[in-house]
Amino acid sequence: MDVDILLPTYNGAKYLNSLLDSILNQTFKEWRLIIRDDGSTDDTIKIIHNYLAGFPEKIILYPNKNTNLGAVGSFSFLMSKVTSEYVMFCDQDDIWLPEKIENSIIKIHQSESIHGKLPILIYSDATIVNENCETLAKSFYKYEKLNYEWAKNINISKIQNTVLGCTVMINKSALSLSQPIGNNAIMHDWWILLKVLQNDGKIIFINEPTILYRQHLNNTMGSKKFSFFGLLKKAKDINKYKKMNKDLGFDDNELKLLFWKFLVIFLRLLK
């Protein structure tokens, strides 16, 4: 297979059928879906087994072995199972638009034709929807008042993740250097972004939505409309950023991290 899609699940039965159907309906067919369940108590496993029965050559399930790893731990586990040239990351409650994989493959092939086997990370915009798939915002980046170009700035990326993990594709070079994910990683996509930047890799944006990014009460990480006071609250997380950055080999002090954090807050206020 050309693409391994990594999917951690946990009590995701309510939306899982929609996600799996959207993956099966992709225009690009050379993919494999690798799932790890983190101890679901609803019908998540039953749903997965139904799809396994129909598509045994496309889906692999690693059931929980009485160990809850959380989202970051589950993604780290799944990354160790990759054998394909490219990797994508998946949330259990989203819907993939039909050309998501195809468009990402085209972009990453174009980049590799120029940059060879440098680490490459492709990501895109997303349409934000509610639990009933009604559109809340056509652009994640406009809704969040984020500039997608900030992902290329390592100083900004140390304190602000501007990559939406469920839109990401990486190549094997990026995968190799991102493992293992550090214990202090805030999220897997943030860790991978910083690893790619740290190793002079390429960050490439697809300026259109590739998913319907579903927002509901049980999101592990979700989209929240830009709020000045919300950002001020996040500024107190500097110690979390510092611990993650230290795991990555960065040694920035709190003052430098605070400067960049408040600069980002100011820039978002201007948007």
Secondary structure, DSSP 8 states (H G I E B T S, - for coil): --EEEEEEESS-HHHHHHHHHHHHT-S---EEEEEEE----SSHHHHHHHHHHH-TTTEEEE---S---HHHHHHHHHHTT--SSEEEE--TT-EE-TTHHHHHHHHHHHHHHHHTTS-EEEEEEEEEE-TT--EEES-HHHHHT--GGGGG-HHHHTT-----GGG-EEEHHHHHHH-S--TT-S-HHHHHHHHHHHTT-EEEEEEEEEEEEE--TT-SS------HHHHHHHHTTHHHHHHHHHHTT----HHHHHHHHHHHHHHHHH-
